[in-house]
Amino acid sequence: MLKLALRNILRHKLRTAMTLAAIVFGVVGLILSGGFVEDIFLQLAETTIHSQSGHLQIYKTGFFAQGSRAPEKYLIDEPDSIRSALDRFPEIDDTMARVNFSGLLNNGRTDLSIVGEGVEADKEARLGSHLKISAGRQLGKADAYGILVGHGVAASLKLIPGERVTLLLNTAEGAMNSLEFEVVGVFQTFSKEFDARAVRIPLAAAQELLNTQGINRIVLSLKKTEDTERVTRSLAAQLDGTLYELKTWRQLNDFYQKTVDLYARQFGVLRLIVLIMVFLGVANTINMSVFERTGEFGTMMALGNTRMTIFQLVLLENVLLGVIGASMGALLGVALAVLISTVGIVMPPPPNANIGYTALIRIVPSVVVMAFLVGLIATILAAIFPASRVARTPIDEALRQNV
């Protein structure tokens, strides 16, 4: 029966080509769109990690809920003891301390309310591989009183590298303190809102302004993003939960999960649409083929073939078409993904962002397999009704089609 089904496929070349074209088009569309969406997820994740949050952050318990209003009340006084414990994890690439503050930035003419971070400049430069410096340079270890300002801050205060600004804020005891800084650079992240208010200064300068030696959080950079959950579980088992809390980059950036959920639903709808398109396209050609071959099937039944044999033959022909078409679509989709990724797709800045990016088409095995299955299943489903209809056709009525 397999040999007969294959001969029937090759015998009707035009209809076979039409059916294969519909299957290939659907499978290629799913692979390209799925790879594009996966690239968005990956680039958004890596940009988030390597421009702001790192992979993991350790806080004093209560900071995540209340610390934004009073960061000076949630200081980690002995960060070195935690860092020594982190050295035992080979998955951790680096650790860095940060202290948060808010205050006023003055350029000699006007004030701007800002939120800031005191950072270890050399380590943050290694972590911030996706932090775009639009003017000047990165904050360096030698910049004892240098300041890195967000793109929006620089635009509001008309700042350029080399200018001097004054930072005014409250110390941990509530007194006012100020220091003068030199603007060394202007940065951009994926978030326009963050860039409109954010500044970074050296950790020592921030601690001098706040009159404290404590820090608010320890940021962890991992060697591989996929190790995040495993390292989180191991750290949670070792850290005292009454003293410290641990947050992953996903928990710190809930917009990422919302974006993933949104695109996943959109891709699910697209997959359904492609399934229906392939189903309708294949069903049309199969119906035409079965109708034209009714006399042939009548002759086969007259020669002793059962109705089940006719049903199985028609279904097997379309299973073969589905396998061939889905395989061709998968190969073509992968080839096009490689070709398009070689060139790249220049994308405009996403909503609430200043920076555009170059998108790729990721070859994701699960997406390729799913696209293959969609093409195959749609073809099989499209064949069931015509196959059952022709199998139920009375022999005499089927034979009349030969006249």
N, C-alpha and C positions, 0 to 999 in steps of 0.2 A: 504494500500500500504506500510506503514511503517513496519508493521508486516511481510509482504512478503519480503520486502527488507532485513530485518534483518535475516530472515530464509535463504535467498539466500547467504548472507555473511557467515553464519555459515555452510552452506552446502558445500562450496568450501574452505575448511580449508587451504590447501596448498597455493592457490593463494592469499587468504586473508592474510596469514602470510607473504608472499613475499611483498605484497603491504604495509602492516603495517610496515614491517622492513624498507622499503625505506623512508616512511614518518617519522618514529621515528628517523632514522639516520640523516635526514636533520634537523629536529627540534632540536635535541640534539646538533648537530654541531653549529647551530646558537646561541643557548643559551650559550654554553661554550665560543665560540669565542667572542660573544657580551659582556659577563660578563668579559672576559679577557681584552678587549679593554676598558671597563668602569673602570676597576681597574687601568689601565695605566693612564687614564685621572685623576682619583681621586688622585692617589699617586703622580703624577707629579705636580698637583695643590697644594697639601698640602706640598710637599717638597719645592716648589717654595715659598710659603707663609711663611713657618716656618723655612726657612734657609736664606732668603734674604729680600724679599720685604714687608712682612706683607700683610694685606688685602687692605689697602688704604694708600696713602701718600699725604700730603698737602705741597705744595711748594709756594714760592713767584712767582708770574706770570712772565713767561719768563725763569724760571730755567730749565724746561724740554727741551726747545729748545736750550738754550745757556749756561746753568749752568755748563755743563760738562767741558767747556773750561775755565770758570772763575767763580767757585762756590762762591768765596768771594764777588762777585757783587750781589748775590741773597740770602742775609741772611735775615732770619726772626728775627727781633730785639726784638719782644715782644711775645714769644711763649706762655707765661702763659695765656694771654687773650684768645688765641685760645683753649688752653687746658680746660679752665673753661667752654667754650661753649660746648666742647665735652662731658663734664661730664653729660650733660642732656640726652645723648643717652644711654639707657640701653643695647643696642646691642653691645656697645664697651666694650671690656674686659680690654684693656690697651692702653696707648699712650706713645710713646717714641720719644725723640729728637735725631737727627743725624746731624752731620756736615761732609761734604765731603772735601777731600783734595787730592793732589797728590804731590809726592816728590821722594826723594831718600832714600833708606834704606841701611845702611852700617854695615857690620859685623866686621870691622877692617881690612879686606883684600880686599873687593870689594864692589861696589855699585850696586843696582838694582832699576830700576824705578818701583814705586808702585802706586796704588790708595788705598786710605784708608778712613775709617769712624771713627769719634769719636762717641761713643755710651754710653748709660746708661747701664752699664754692667748687673745689676741685672734684669732689664726689658728685655734686649736682650736675657738673658739666658732663661727666660720663653718663649719668642717668638720662639727662635731657637731650638725647640724640634727635628727638622730634621737636625740640624747642627751636623755633626759627628766630634768629637774631636779624632783625630788619635794619638795624643801624648800630654801629659800634661793634662791640665784642661781648663775649661771655664774661661773667664775673669770675675773676681769678683769685687764687690763694693769696696773692700779694696785695690785693685791693682791700686794705684794712677798712677803709671808709668809702668804698665804691658802692654804687646802687644800680640795679638793673630794673628798669621800669617797663610796665606793659605798654603796648601800642596805644591803647586808649588814653592812658595816663599821659604819655608823651604828647599826644595830640591835644589834650585838654589844657595842659600847662605849657605847650609849645616848647618842649625840651628836646635838646639834641645832645649827643655825647660830648663830654667836656664841660658842660654847664654844672653849676653847683646848686644844690637844693638843701633845704632844712627839713628834717623829719621831727615832728613833735608828737609825743605820746605820753601816756600815764605809766608810771613804774608799777611794779607788783604791789607796792605799799600805797599807791594812789597819788603820789606826787607827780608833777609835770617834769619832763626831761626832754632835751632836744640835742641833736647832733647834726653837723653839716656833712653832706656827702657829695661826691662827684659822680655824675651820670656816666657810666661806662658803656651802656648799651640799652637798646630797646628790643623787647622780645614779643613774639606772637605765639599763641597756642591755638588749639582748635576752637577755643571759646572766646568770642568777642566780649561777653559779659565779664569774664575773668580778667581779660587784658585791660578792661576799662578802669580797673581799680587796684590791680596787683602790683606790688614791688617786691624785690628781693635784695637783701643786704647780707653781709657776712654774719655768721652766727655769733662771733665774739662781739661785734658791734651791737647786735640786737640784745644780747645779754647785758651789755653795758647800759643800753638805753632803759631796759627793764629792771636793771639793778638786781639780777639774779644769775645763778649759774645753772639753773634747771632748763629743761627743754619740754616741749609739748608732745613730741612724737618722734619715734624712730621709724624711718622709712627703709623698707627692704627692697632691694633689686635682686631678682632671681635670674639664673642663667637661662631658664626656659619658662615661658609663661604657662605652659601646660602643667608645671609642677605646683602651681599656686595652691590648689585645694589640698594636695597631699601635705605640703609644708605647713599650711594653716592648721590642719588637724594635729600634726606633730607638735607645733608650737603651743597650741591651745592646751595640750596635755601637760606641757612643762611649765607654762606661765601660771602664776597665781591669779585666778579669775577674780578674786576680790580686790586685787590691786591694779590689774592691767586688763585692757580689752584689745582685741585684735580685729582688724577690718581688712578685707581684701579689696582689690581695685574695683571689683564689681559692686561691692557694697558701698564704696565711696562714690561711685559714679552711676547712680541708678538710671540716669538717662541712657546709658549704654544698653542695659537690659530692655528698656522700653523700646529702643531703636531696633534691637534684635527681634523682639516680639512683633513689632510692626512689620518689619520686612519679611519675617517668617510667615506671617499671615498673608501678606501680599503674594509671596512666592507660592504659598499653598493655593491661593485663588488662581494664579497663573498656571500652576500644574493642572488644576481641574479644567481650566479653559483649553489647554493644549490637549488634554485627554479627550475632551468632547470634540475638538476639531479633528483630531486623528480618527476618533470613532466615526464621526459623520463622513469624513473623506473616504475612509476605508469601506464603510458600510455602503456607500454609493457605488463604488467600483465592484464590490462583492455582489451586490444585488444585480447589477448589470450582467456580471459574469454568470451568476447562477441562472438568471432568466434565460440568457442565450444558450445555456447548456442543459436546459430542462429536458430536451429530447435525448441528449446523450445519457442523462441520468435515467430516463425512462427505459432506454435500451439496456442499460446495466441491470436495472431491476427485472426486466423481462428475461434476461439471461441467468437470473437466479441470485443476484446480489440482494442482500437484505436492505431494508430502509436504514438500519443502524450503520451498515457499511457505507452507504451514501453520505450519511451525516458525518461519520468519522473521516471520510475522504475530504469533504469540503472543509471540515474543521482543521484537518492536518495540513491541507494546502495553505491555509491562512496562518497556522502556527509557523510554518516554514517562512512565509512572507514576513511575519512579525519578527522572527529571529534574524532573518537576513536584513530587513529594514532597520531594526533597532541596532544591530551590530554596525551597519554602515553609518547610521546616524551617530553612534557613539564614537567611532573612529574619526568621522568628519568633524564632530563637535570638539574632540580633543585637539585635532590638528588646527582648527580655527582658533581655539583658545590659546594655543602656543603662538600662533601667528599674530593675533591681536595683542597678546601680552608683550611680544617683542617690540611692537610699535608703541603700545600704551594708549590709554584713553584719557585725554586731558579733561578734567572735571572742574567746574566752577566751585567756589567755596560753598560748603553746605550751610543750612540755616544757622544763624548765630555764630558764624565763623568768618575769619578774614582770609584764610589761606585755602587756595585750591590745591588739588592733588592729582596725581596720575593713577588712574585705576587700571587694574589688570583683570584678566579672567583666570581665576584659580581653577586648577584641575583637582576637584575633590572626588575621591573614589565613591563616596556615598551618593553624591549628586549624579555621577555617571551611571551608577547602578540603578538609581531611582528612575532616571530618564529612560534607560533601557527597558525597565519593567513597565513603565507607563506606555511606551510604544508597543511592547509585546501584548500587554493586557488589553489595550484599546483594540488592537487588531483581532484578538481572540473573541472579545465581547461582540465586536461588529459582525463576526462570522456566525455566531450562534443562531440568530433568528433566521437568516436566509438558509442556513444548513438544515435547520429543523423544518422549515417550510417546504423545501424541495423534497425532503425525505418523506413528508406526509402527502405529497402529491400522488393521486392515483396513477397507476401505471398507464392506463389507457389515455388519460389526459396528458401525461408527460410525452407519450409516444406521438400524439398529434402534432407536437412541436416539430417533428421531423418532416411533416408533410408540407 
